[in-house]
């Protein structure tokens, strides 16, 4: 556990960046927990939480821009491939198209809170011809709100996170 804490204390922003990048890139990688722990440790040290928010938002935006560019380049082929590996491939594209058709780019603000909708909606935004500027604005707002949630949890419950890490250390 000391090694884990040392890594997060020394390289916390890098850990957050890569975890968020991999998670939002589509790999089953935890990103919320590292953001919470990094925010809790920063709160304990009375450090600013803005760098954690900026790094997490930037990483999410980079991953989403890759999906967006893929949607622009490969369009419906990429959407079908993504939905083929989803839990409900039949309704995947249809449901996402309906939501995006109804709300457009502003749906990207809440996309990260709907399981399976985030990557598909960013790809659909590229496929549907949403402008780069419009995409970055709405997706950036959504990424910042999503990251701010984890950071707020870490800041508010920093004592509980510290106690949990202590318990995990005792368990070995």
N, C-alpha and C positions, 0 to 999 in steps of 0.2 A: 504494500500500500504506500510505503514511503516513496517507492519509485514512481508510482502513478502521480502522487502529489508533487513530487519533484518535477516530473515532466510537465504537468499542468502549470505549476508555478513558474517554470523557466520558459516554456514554449506554449503557454495557454492560448495565445492568439493564433499561432500556427495550428494547434490541435483543433481549435474551433473552425478555422478556415478549411482545413482538409476534411474534417468530419461533415461539415455542411456541404461542401462541394461534392463529396462522394454521395451523400444522402440525396441531395437535390438533383444530382446527376443520374439517379435511378438505381443506385446500388443499395442493397439493404444494410445500411450503415447507420449507427445511432448518431444523431447530431444534437438532439435536444438535451440529453444528459451532459455532454461536455460543455454546452453553453451554460447550463444551470450551475455546474460545478465551478467553471471559470468565473462566472458572475459572483458566486458565493465567496470564493477565495479573494476576488478583487474587493468585495464589500468588507471582508474581514480585515484587509490591509488598508482600508480607506482609500482605495484607488478609484479612478473614474471608470464608469461602465461604458462610456461612449466608444472606446476602441473596440470592445467586444461587439457592440451593436454594429459598428461600421464594418468590421471584418466579416461577421456573419451575414450581413446584408449583401456585401460585395460578393461573397462566395455563392450565395443563393442566386444572385443576379447573373453571375458568370455561368452557372450551370443552366439557368433558365434561358439565357441567350443562346447557349448551344442547342437546346431543344427548339427554340424559336427559329434559329438558322436552319436546323434540320427540317422543320416544318416548311420553311420557305423553299428549301432545295428539293426535298423528297415528297412533301405534301401528304397525300392520302396513303401512299405506300408506308410511310413511317407510322402514321396513325394506326393503320391495320396491324402492323407489326407489334406496336405497343399494346394494342388491345388483345392481340392473340395470346400474350403472356399474362393478361390480367385475369382476375377471378371470374369476371362475367364478361367475356368477350363479345357476346351478342349485343348487350346494351351499352357497351363502353363508348363507341363512337357516337351512337345515336343520342345518348344522354348528354354527352359532352357537347355535341353540336347544338342540341336544344338549349342548353344553358348558355353557351357562348352566343348563339343567335339572339337570344332574348336580352342578355345583359351586355354583350360585347366585351371590349377590353376592361371595363371596370370589374368584371367578374374575376379578373386576376388578383384583385385585392384580397379576396377571400379564398382563392383557389388552394392555398396551402393548408387550409383547415378542413378541406374535403378530401378524404382518402382516395387516392387514385386520380383525382382531378387535376392536380398541380402540373404534372409533366404533360398530360394529354392536352390540357388547356393552353399551355405555352406552345406546344407543337401546333395546335389548331389555330392559335393566333398567327403563327407564321404562315400556315397554309392558307388562311383566309385573307391574307394581305394587309394585316394591321401594320401601321407604320412603325419603324424602329423607335421613333421618339415616343409615340403613344404607348408602345409596349413597355419601354424602359420606365416611363413614369408610373404606370399602373402596377407593373410587376415590382418595381422598386418600393412602392408604398406597401404592397402586400408582403414582400420579403422583410421590410423593416418592422412591420407590425408583428409578423410571425416570430422574428428573432427577439423583439422586445418582450414578447410573452415569456420566453424562456429566461431571459435576463432578469425580468421582474421577479419571476419565481425564485431564481437564485439569490437575488438581493433581499427579498422579503424573508426567505426561509434559510438564510445563510447559517444561522445557528443550528438548525435541524440538519442541514447538509453536512456541517462540520461534525455533528454528533454521529450521523450515519457513517461518515468516513472513518471516524474513530472506532465505531462498532465493527465495521468491516475489517479494519486493521487488527482488532483483537481476535477476530475469527480466523485471521490468517488468509 
